[in-house]
Amino acid sequence: FKEALDPSFKTYAKDIVSNAKILAQTLIDGGLDIVSGGTDSHIVLVDLRPKNITGKDADLALEHAGITCNKNAVPFDPAPPMVTSGIRLGTPAGTTRGFGPAEWKEIGTLILEVLDGLKANGTEGNATVEKAVRAKVKSLCDRFPIYSETVSG
């Protein structure tokens, strides 16, 4: 509660929601559906059916590319619960790291790159795309290190 009482927390919370809206719009612009048409919170629930990709395949491909998400059912999901037709993305961790609007648009574009590659290449043929995106993800994260100093043990 102490953190939530700090005036900077209000700005942080607004940034999380703003960043989620940017991520959602980038994915919409790239041909995906967002459950409820967008977001008013820190969560973006993506319906992958327009690209004919399962949540299970998207989750694994994005993980290979260095992007964390969760497979997630969408309303009236025809896929079984262990497969799903959607993924769930969140913005708090990246916002805490310092990602702003430009970075969230970049992240959305990287997600689309992986998913479009998955659609074109299938799960077995997407390794080149995933590897290329992983390098871009590393570059982005290197610009926003978690720790300002190297921790030695």
Backbone torsions as a table, in degrees:
resi	resn	phi	psi	omega
1	PHE	NA	-30.5	179.9
2	LYS	-59.6	-43.9	179.6
3	GLU	-61.8	-42.6	-178.4
4	ALA	-67.0	-23.0	178.3
5	LEU	-80.4	-17.8	179.8
6	ASP	-70.9	132.2	-179.1
7	PRO	-55.9	-29.4	179.6
8	SER	-67.1	-22.7	-179.9
9	PHE	-66.1	-35.3	178.9
10	LYS	-62.6	-42.4	177.1
11	THR	-64.5	-45.5	178.7
12	TYR	-58.0	-46.5	-179.7
13	ALA	-62.9	-41.6	177.2
14	LYS	-64.0	-39.3	178.5
15	ASP	-63.8	-40.1	178.8
16	ILE	-58.8	-47.2	-179.0
17	VAL	-68.5	-43.2	177.7
18	SER	-59.7	-43.6	179.1
19	ASN	-64.6	-37.8	177.7
20	ALA	-64.4	-38.9	178.0
21	LYS	-64.3	-40.7	178.2
22	ILE	-64.9	-45.0	177.9
23	LEU	-60.1	-47.0	-179.6
24	ALA	-60.3	-45.2	-178.4
25	GLN	-65.6	-37.8	177.4
26	THR	-61.5	-42.2	179.7
27	LEU	-69.3	-37.9	175.6
28	ILE	-62.2	-46.6	179.0
29	ASP	-59.9	-26.3	179.5
30	GLY	-89.9	6.2	173.4
31	GLY	99.6	10.3	177.5
32	LEU	-99.8	158.9	174.6
33	ASP	-101.3	142.5	174.5
34	ILE	-110.6	127.9	179.3
35	VAL	-57.3	131.6	-176.7
36	SER	73.1	8.8	175.1
37	GLY	81.2	-1.2	-179.0
38	GLY	167.5	-153.3	179.6
39	THR	-148.3	150.6	172.8
40	ASP	-121.6	14.9	-178.1
41	SER	-138.3	-161.2	-178.8
42	HIS	-86.7	-3.3	-174.5
43	ILE	-108.1	139.5	171.8
44	VAL	-121.2	115.4	178.9
45	LEU	-100.6	111.6	-171.7
46	VAL	-100.3	127.0	174.1
47	ASP	-91.4	115.7	-175.1
48	LEU	-89.5	-3.1	-176.0
49	ARG	-58.4	-32.1	177.4
50	PRO	-60.6	-24.8	178.7
51	LYS	-102.8	2.8	178.3
52	ASN	56.3	46.7	179.1
53	ILE	-122.3	143.4	176.9
54	THR	-88.4	157.8	175.9
55	GLY	-62.9	-37.5	179.4
56	LYS	-61.4	-47.0	180.0
57	ASP	-67.2	-41.2	179.9
58	ALA	-64.8	-43.7	179.6
59	ASP	-57.2	-47.6	-178.4
60	LEU	-67.7	-44.0	-179.7
61	ALA	-63.9	-43.1	179.0
62	LEU	-66.9	-36.9	176.1
63	GLU	-61.2	-43.0	177.1
64	HIS	-61.4	-29.4	-179.4
65	ALA	-88.4	0.8	178.0
66	GLY	86.2	17.6	179.8
67	ILE	-115.8	124.3	-177.7
68	THR	-91.7	133.3	173.8
69	CYS	-150.9	-177.5	174.5
70	ASN	-131.5	137.2	170.5
71	LYS	-64.9	146.4	-174.3
72	ASN	-153.7	138.6	174.4
73	ALA	-67.5	150.7	174.3
74	VAL	-114.5	163.4	179.5
75	PRO	-54.3	134.7	179.8
76	PHE	59.1	35.6	-176.8
77	ASP	-64.3	122.3	177.7
78	PRO	-79.4	-15.7	-177.2
79	ALA	-82.9	151.7	177.0
80	PRO	-64.7	157.2	-176.7
81	PRO	-58.2	-28.0	179.2
82	MET	-85.3	-2.6	179.6
83	VAL	-113.8	-56.2	179.1
84	THR	63.8	164.1	177.7
85	SER	-112.4	11.3	-176.9
86	GLY	-147.4	173.1	172.9
87	ILE	-133.8	155.7	178.5
88	ARG	-116.3	128.9	178.9
89	LEU	-120.5	149.4	178.1
90	GLY	-135.0	153.9	-175.5
91	THR	-108.5	-7.7	-176.1
92	PRO	-59.9	-46.6	-175.3
93	ALA	-63.1	-45.1	179.0
94	GLY	-66.9	-36.7	177.9
95	THR	-65.5	-41.7	176.7
96	THR	-60.3	-36.6	-179.3
97	ARG	-69.8	-22.3	178.6
98	GLY	118.7	1.4	178.5
99	PHE	-64.8	131.5	177.6
100	GLY	-113.4	-164.5	-176.2
101	PRO	-53.9	-44.6	-178.4
102	ALA	-63.8	-39.9	-178.8
103	GLU	-69.6	-37.1	179.3
104	TRP	-69.8	-33.0	173.8
105	LYS	-66.1	-41.6	177.5
106	GLU	-62.2	-43.2	178.8
107	ILE	-62.1	-43.8	176.8
108	GLY	-58.9	-41.7	178.6
109	THR	-65.1	-39.5	177.7
110	LEU	-66.0	-39.8	176.3
111	ILE	-60.5	-46.1	179.0
112	LEU	-62.4	-38.2	178.3
113	GLU	-59.9	-45.0	179.0
114	VAL	-65.7	-46.4	-176.9
115	LEU	-68.2	-39.1	176.8
116	ASP	-65.8	-38.0	175.2
117	GLY	-63.9	-40.8	178.3
118	LEU	-61.9	-43.4	179.1
119	LYS	-63.7	-42.3	-176.9
120	ALA	-76.9	-37.0	-170.0
121	ASN	-106.5	-15.2	-174.9
122	GLY	77.7	172.5	-175.8
123	THR	-66.7	-33.0	-177.0
124	GLU	-82.7	-20.9	-174.6
125	GLY	-107.6	12.8	-173.0
126	ASN	-100.4	5.7	-174.1
127	ALA	-59.8	-37.6	-178.9
128	THR	-64.4	-43.8	178.2
129	VAL	-64.1	-46.4	-179.1
130	GLU	-60.6	-40.8	179.3
131	LYS	-66.4	-42.0	179.4
132	ALA	-64.7	-41.8	178.8
133	VAL	-68.1	-38.3	178.9
134	ARG	-58.0	-39.2	177.8
135	ALA	-65.0	-38.8	178.4
136	LYS	-68.4	-38.5	177.4
137	VAL	-63.2	-43.5	178.5
138	LYS	-61.1	-43.2	178.7
139	SER	-61.1	-43.6	178.0
140	LEU	-61.9	-48.0	-179.0
141	CYS	-65.7	-33.7	177.1
142	ASP	-62.9	-29.2	178.3
143	ARG	-74.4	-17.3	-178.2
144	PHE	-132.1	69.5	-176.4
145	PRO	-63.8	148.6	179.0
146	ILE	-70.1	-42.0	179.9
147	TYR	-113.1	139.7	-179.3
148	SER	-78.7	-19.8	178.5
149	GLU	-124.0	152.3	174.5
150	THR	-72.3	130.9	179.3
151	VAL	-93.5	124.4	177.8
152	SER	-106.9	146.3	-175.3
153	GLY	-118.8	NA	NA
